[in-house]
Amino acid sequence: IKMLETMMDRMFRRQEELVDLQKITSVKQESMDSVVRGLAKKIGISKSHHEEDYEEEHEEETFNTREK
């Protein structure tokens, strides 16, 4: 029983670490998006064109992650 409790505790801590990593990643993604939008405005690229590119790249990333 003690061993089981230890394993459950480790799994719970690992889950919390993953949640923290996801939060950090989403914050970085949001800041990247805002930087790219700012650059796109300066260069004069329409927002919709960039979003199409981003969605395609994002789909590829999701697909690659699933394969691993």
N, C-alpha and C positions, 0 to 999 in steps of 0.2 A: 504493500500500500504506500509506503514511504517513497519508493522508487517511482511509482505512478504519479504521486503528488509533485515530485521533482520534475518529471517530464512535462506535466501539465504547466507548471510554473515557467519552465523554459520556453514552451510553445507560446504561452501568453506574452512573455517578454519579447520574443521574436516578432510576434504579431504587432506589438506596440512599436517596435523599431521600424517595421515595414510601413506602418501608418505614418510615422514621422517622415520617413523617406518620401512617401507619396506627397505629403504636404509640401516638403522642400521642392520636389520636382515640379509640382503644379505652380508654385510661386515663381520658380525660374522660368517656366514656360510662359506665364503671363507677362513677366518683364521682357522676355525675348520678343513676344508678340507686339508689345507696345513699342519696343525699339525698332522693330521691322516696320511697323505702321508709320512711325515718325520718319524713318528713312524714305519710305515709299512716298510720303507726302512731299518731302524735300525734292526727290527726283522727279515726282510727278506721275508715278505709276498709280493706276486706279486701284482702290482697295479690293474690289471684287476679283481682279486678276490675281492678286497675291493670295487671296483666300482659296481660290481654286488650286493653285500650286501647293499651298500648305495642306489642304485636305488630301490631295493625292499623296504627298510625302507621308502624311500621318497614317494613311491607310497602309502604305508600304511598311512603315515602322511597326504597326500593329500586327501585320501579317508576319513579319520577320520575328517578332517576339513570340508569336504563337508557335512558329516552327521550332524554336529553341526549346 
